[in-house]
Amino acid sequence: MLKIELLDLWFRARHGLYEEEKQLGGDFKLDVELYYLPRATPYHIHETIDYSEVYALIRRHMQKPEPLLETLVINIGNDILRSFQLAEEVRVSIKKINPPIISFTGSMSVAYQQTRDNLLGGQGLLK
C-alpha cells in the first residue's frame, strides 16, 4: 500500500453546537491519510491520487458548518472514498483548537477510519 498524507491543514470555520461558535468560528487542524495500491510505479498525476483535489474536497466540507465534528469527519472520509476510486482506505482526524468550554485548556479531536470495502459493502456509515 502507498500512503498519501495531508498534515496540519489549518482552517477557520464555524463548526459547533454553540451560538458563539457559529458566529465567531474557531480554529481547526486536520490530518488525512489515504491508502491505495498503485497498479504500477506512478510517474504521472493521473496514476495516483491528486492531493490538491483531496484538499479542495476537504476545503468545501470545512466551509459548510456542521454542529458535530463527528458528522464532519465521517462526511469527509466517506466523500474521499467515493470521489477517488484509487483510495482503498482513509483516516481523517479533526482537532478543534481551544473549544469554548469554561476552564478548558487545550484541544479536542475526533477521528474516523474507513475502507472502501466496508463503505460500499454496507458495513460503513453512509451519508
C-alpha positions, 0 to 999 in steps of 0.5 A: 500500500502507498500512503498519501498524507495531508498534515496540519491543514489549518482552517477557520470555520464555524463548526459547533453546537454553540451560538458563539461558535457559529458566529465567531468560528474557531480554529481547526487542524486536520490530518488525512491519510489515504491508502491505495495500491498503485497498479504500477510505479506512478510517474504521472498525476493521473496514476495516483491520487491528486492531493490538491483535489483531496484538499479542495474536497476537504476545503468545501466540507470545512466551509459548510458548518456542521454542529458535530465534528463527528458528522464532519469527519465521517462526511469527509472520509466517506466523500474521499472514498467515493470521489477517488476510486484509487483510495482503498482506505482513509483516516481523517482526524479533526482537532478543534483548537481551544473549544469554548468550554469554561476552564478548558485548556487545550484541544479536542479531536475526533477521528474516523477510519474507513475502507472502501470495502466496508463503505460500499459493502454496507458495513460503513456509515453512509451519508 
